[in-house]
Amino acid sequence: MHRILFIVFSLLYLSATLTSAFTKELWFDEIVSVYVDRLPAMRDVWAALASSADAMPPLFHLFTRACRAVIANEAMAARLPATVGYWVMCLSVWLFLRHRMSPVYAWMGLVPALLPTPFYFATEGRAYGVAVGFSGLALLCWQRRKLVLFVLMLAAAVSSHYYAVFLVIPFGLAELALWRKDAPRWAWIAALATPVIPIAVHLPLIRAADVYRADAWAAPRVSLAVTYYLDFVAGIGPAIVFGLAVAGLAGIVMRSQPADEPGLMFEERALAAGFLVIPLAVLASSLLVTHTYFPRYAMPSTIGFMLAAAEALRASRMPTSVVLCGVMLAVLGAQKLEEVRANWNQLPTAADVAAALDAGPGPAVIEEPVTFLKAHYYAPGEGRARLTSLADPVAAIREVKLGNPDLGLLQLRSVAPVTAVPPEEFFAENRRFQLLVNPTRPGWVLQELRKRGAALEVRRRLPSFWVLQVSFPDSKSDASQ
């Protein structure tokens, strides 16, 4: 019966994720991946990654290129590996939990995976969904004592995303816990050195990505140790429906469950704890080594939340408390979703940009790099040719503390026909042009134009952006300085 329910869950999951993958516009990082995937051969992909065009490992591009071979829609092809990988994680954790506890608790273990914060990566065309899929398979192989498969899954996870190297923490803690009970499993302990191999193979690509370290926007802070966990549970979205439904049935189902369910073994609890501390390890490495931090680098910690939720509910055996927690999370989630919706609504779509810009032969500069790349990708051929981004990572970091998008556009020019040019070069050749800006969050370009004495005339005022007509005096653009 529960296998049938999981099939139903899988169909609902695929229906929601594939619909989102097909209809949602690609954003900056995803478009970068798509352009890299368009290259003729994998050796060209490797060369592009070595030139810092993208920071994703080649294994991820191997999967997306395979999808492109059979799927015409680029957005779907880019996102399908993440969608499948995330589903594999859910299946692996569900099977892991079913081995130790009754189905109702195994189902409750899926609730954290449906929270909006981690679930977003089930439909993002980047490597995070793929990495958690291999992480889930490594978890299952460890429980079922499949050493060779465990080594392969561990290597594949690290080859999908380099920060998966921190999987050695949960599995290392689990092996230490087993050592406490019995003799050490030296073969399994040795297997924890597996990540060294993919890291060594990809070291030139990892070093190439060092150019993105200077961005102050991604600078790590000690306070982010708490922020990660709060953000993870702050949004409940559709998960609350699933969670409360299961909790409502739990009172009936639990009556038929044995009172002495063993739950997770000691070493499996240590494993769950290890997954939960991965965000702290990622933050520590960011503070000490990489100096760049993004919460999504700790995505495998989702498995820890899933295991901990199922074990906590099994231990409490109090479905009423589940409902109360669900209501509290629903309130927090409503606030979080409203915040996300408000921020998302400030980002213009590609169609908004195309409709706002005047037709004509002159260039049209889009100040915000993320908006530019999306508009450039979706624009028709004639409209795409006039879209321009002024890219200056140094100025961007100095003025708005965010330089990686500018740097990414400059690096992307080696593999994609994007018009991203340094400001001095552009201003020397263009005396009049249109500029699309966000008036509530002006970037460095608008500030630079004011310093240079350019005349700025508002042509259109729209809810999320303005279109300005920019004119320089007859003298050179830097005469005012």
N, C-alpha and C positions, 0 to 999 in steps of 0.2 A: 504493500500500500504506500509506504513512504517513498519507495523508488518511483512510483507513479506520480506522487506529489512533487518529487524533485524534477521530474520531466516537465510537469506543469510549470513549476517555478522557472525552469530553464527557458521554456517557451515564452513566458511573460518577460523574463529578463532580456532575451534576444529581441523580442518585439519592441521593448522600450529602447534598448541601446542601439539597435540597427536603425530604427526610425530617427533617433537623434543623430546618429552618425551620418545619415543620408541627408537630413534637412538642415543641420546646423552649419553655419559658415565656418570654414577653416580660419584659424587665427595665426598669429605671427610664427610661432615655433613650428606649427604643423605645416605651414606653407613652405618654410625652410626645408623640412623633411621631404615634402613633395617635389620640390625643385631638385634636390639631391637625387631622389629616386628616378628622375627623368634621365639621368646620365646613362650612356649606352651600356656600360658594363660595371661589374663590381670593382674592378681595379680603378675605374674612374671615381667610384664612390669613395674608395679608400683614399685616393689622392685628394678628393674634395674635403674629406674629414681631416686629413693631414694639413690642409691649408686653412683649417678653422672655419670652414663653411657651415659646419654643424657639429654639435658635441655628442650626438647619439652614437653608440657603437655600431659597427657594420652589421652585426647579427640582426639588429632591429630593421635595418634597411633591407637585409636579405628577405625577411618576412614580408615587408610591405611591397617590395618589388615582385615577390611571388603572387601577392594578391592583385597587383596591377596587371599581371599577365592574364587574369581571368575575370577581373572586375573593371568595367569601363569608368565608373565614377571614381574620381581620384580621392574624394573625401572618404568614401566608403572603404576604398582600398587602404588608405592611410590609417584608418581607425580600426579596421577589423582585427588585426593582431592584438591590439589592446583589449578589445571587447572579448575575444576568445580567451586571452590570458587571464583576465579578471574572472571570467566564468570558471576557468580551470582552478583558480584559487578557491572560489566558493565551493566547488565540488570536492576539492582535496580536503579542505577544512571540515566539510560536512561528513565525509567518510572517516576522517580522523576522529571526530567527536562521536560518531555512531559506534565506533569500536569500543568506546568507554562509557557511554551513557545512553539513555533512552532517546528516541527520535525527537521528542518535544524540545529537549535541551539542545540537541544538535541543530534544530531549526532556529532556536533563539540565538545560537551562535552566528547565524548569518546576518542578524540585524545590524551589527556594526558595519558590515560591508556595504549596506544599503544607505548609510548616512551620506548626505550630499557631498561632504568634503572628500572622502575617498572615492565615492561612486563616480564622481566627475571624471576620474581617470580611466573609467571603463569605456569612455567614448572620446578620449583624446588621442590624436594620432602621434603619440610619442611612446617611449619605451617603458614607461612605468607600469602599464597594465601587463606587458609581456614579462617584466621582471617579477611581479608578484605571482604570475602564473607559474613560473619555474620555482619560485620560493614555496608555493603551496605543494607542488609535486615533490620537492626536496623534503618537506615536512612529512608527507605521506610515505615516502621511501624510507625515511628514518624510522618511522613507527613500525613499518612492515619489515624492517631489517634487510632492505635491498641495497647493499653497499655500492655496487657498481652503478646502479641507477641513481643513487644519491649523489655520487661524485659527478655524474653527468649533469644532473639537474642543478647542482651547485655551480658548476662551471658555466652552464647556460644562463643562469640568473645573473652572474657577474658579467658575462659577455653581453647581456641585454642592457644592463645599467651598472656602471662601475661601483656605485655606492652599495650595491648588493653584496659587496665584500663584507659588510657588517653582519651578514648571516652567520658568520663564525661565532658571533656572540651567543645567540640562542642555542645553537647546537653545541657549542663549547660548554655552556652552563649545564645543558642536559647530560652531556657526557661526564661532567664532574659529579652531577647528582647520581648518575649510575655508578660511578666509581665509589661513592659513599656506601652504596648497597652491595657492591660486588667487585670483582677484579676489573681493572680498567680494560676497555676495549681499544687496544692500541691501533687496530686497523681503522676504526672509525675516527679516532683522534688524529691519526695521520691524514685521513681524508679531509680534515678541516684545513689543510694546507692547499687544497685545490685552487682556491681563488688566486693564489700567487701566479698560476700559469696564465689565465686570461689577462690579469693585470700586466704581466710582463709582455705578453704579445701585443697588447694595446697601448703600451707605454708611450710610443711616439704620438698617438692620437690624443692621449690624456695630456701630454705636454703641450700639444698644439692648442688645446682648449684653455690653457693658462692665460691667453690673451683676454679672456672675459673676467678675470679676477678683480680688476680694478673698480668694478661698479659698486659704488657706495650703497646703492639701493638694496643690494643683496648682502650687505655686510652683516656678519653674525653678531648677535648680542646674547648675553647670558639670559636675559629675560625671555628669550624665545623658547627656553626649555619648558616654561609653563604654558606659553602661548600655543605651542603645538597641540598639547593635550586638550586645552580648552576649545580650540578651533575644531578639533576632530569631532567632539561631541556636541558642538553648539548648534548644529543643524540636523534636524531629524527628517524633514521632508516626507517622501513616500514611505520611508522606513517605519514611521510611527504607525501607519495603517497595518503593515505586516506584523510589527511587533505586538501591537495591542490585540490583533486578531489571534495570534498564537497564544498570547497571555490569557485571553478569554477562554480559549479551549484548554489551557493547561490545567485549570481546576478540575475539568472532567477527566482528562487523559491521565493526570498524575495519580488518580485514585487507583488505577490499575497497574501502577509502576511499583516495583519492589522497593521497600523502604531502605534497603542497604545497598543502593547503587554505588559502586566504587568510585566513579568519576575519574578524573585524570590522575595518573600515577604521579609520584613525587617528581620524577625526572621530567614528566610532561608539564607539570606546573612550572618547573624551572625553565623549560623551553618557552612557555608562554611569557614568563617574566623577561626572558632574554629578548623576545620580539618587542616587548613594550619599552625596553630601554634603548632600542635602536635609534630613536630620535635624539636621545642624549649623546650617543656615540657620534652621530652625524654632526650634531652641533659642536661637539668637542673637536672633531677633525676640522670643522670649518674655522673655529677659533684659532687653532694651532697650526694648520697646514694650508688649507685651500683659501681661507678668508672669503669664501662665498657660500651663502646658505640659502636654500630653498626648502620649505617643508616637504615638498613632494619627493625629495631625495630619500626620505624615510618611509616611503610607502609600504615596504614589507611589514612595518609595525601593525598594519591593519590585521594581520594574522593574530598578533598578540591580543588585540582588542576582542577578536572573535572568540579565541580560546578562553580568555578571562571572563567574558560575558556568559558563555555557556556554563563554565565551572561555577561561577558565583551564583547563578540562578539555580543550578542543581543543588548547591550546598544550602541555599536558603529555603528552597521548596515553598516559596510564598508568592503565588501569582499576583496577589493584591499589590505587593510591593513593586512588581513589574509594571502594573498599570499606573501606579503613582509616579514611578520614575519616567514612564512614557509620557505622562501628562506634562511633567516638568520639562522634559526634553522637547515636547511639542511647542511649549511656550518659547523656549530658547531658540528652537528651530525656526519658528515664525519670524522672530526678530532677525535671525541670521539670513534667512531667505529674502526678507524684505531689503536688507542691506545689500545683498548680492544683486538683487533685481535692480535696485536703484543705481548701483555702480555700472551694471551691464547696460542699462538704458542710456547711459551717457556716451557709450561707444557707437558711433554711426556705422550703419551697414554699408556695404559696397554700393548698393543701390542708392542710398541717401547721398553718398559722395558724388556719384555720377549725375544725379538729378540736380545737385546744388551748383556744380561748376558750370560756368558759361561755356558754350561751344566756341571753338576758335582755334587758330593755329598756335597761339602762345602757350608757354608752359604753365602748368598748374602745380604748385608746390603744396604738399600735405605735410604739415609740421610734425605730426605725431607719427613715429615710424610704424607702429602696429597698425594704425588706420591706413597708412600709405600702402603697406605690403598687401593688406587685404583688398584694398581698392584696386591695386595694380593687378593682383591675381585674377579678380573677377571681371575686370573691365574688358570690353571688346577691344579688338586690335587697334582701332583708330584712337579710342579714348586712352588706352594704355600708353601709347607712345608719348603723350604729353604730360603724364603724371611724373612728378619728380620729388625726390626726398633730398633735403640738404643734410648730409651726414657729417658730423664732427663730434666724435666721442669725447674729446677733451672739453669742448664747450658744453656738451650735454651734462657731463659729470660736474663741471664747475657751476652751472646755472641751476640744474634740476636734479642733480645727484643720480642720474640714470643714463649711463652711456652705452650699455650693452646692445640695445636695439640699433643705435647708430653704427656701432662697430659691426654688428651682425649683417646689416645691409651692405656695408663696404666689403665684407668678406664674401657675401653671397654673390657679388658681381662676377666672380670667377665661374659660377655654374648657372646663373640665371640672368635673363635680360632685364634686370632692374636698373632704373635710372636713379642711382644714388651718387651724388657728387659733393665734393667739398664746397663750402659756401663761397670761398674766394673765387674759385673757378666759375661757379654759377653766376655770381654777381657781376663778374667781368664781362659776361656775354649777354646778360638779360637785364634790361632796364625797367621793364614792366612785366608783371606776372600776377597771377592770382595766388592767394594763400588761404588754405583752409586751416583754421585753428579752433581749439577748444577754449572759449573765453574764461571758463572757470578754472582751467588748468593750463595756462599758457606755457609753452616750452621755450627753449633757448633761442629758436629762430626769431620769434617775435621780439624778444628782448634785444637781439643783435640788430634787427632792422631799425629799432628805435634808436640804438646807439649810433647807427650810421646815418640818421637823419632821413630815412625813407618816408615818403608820404603814404599814409594808410587810410584807405577809404572802405568803409563797410558796405559791401554790396548786398549781402543777404544775412539775415539773422534767423537761425534755426535753433531748436531747443538744445541740441547738443554741440553745435559748432557754428562758427561764423565763416563767411567767405569774404576775404578782404582783397581789394585791388591795391597792389603795391607798385609805387613809382619812385624811382630815384631821380634826383635832379640831373641836369645835363652833365655836370662834372662827374668825376669818378665816384664810385660808391663809397670810397673811404675818405673823401675830401673833408667830410665833417669831423673827422677824427684828428 
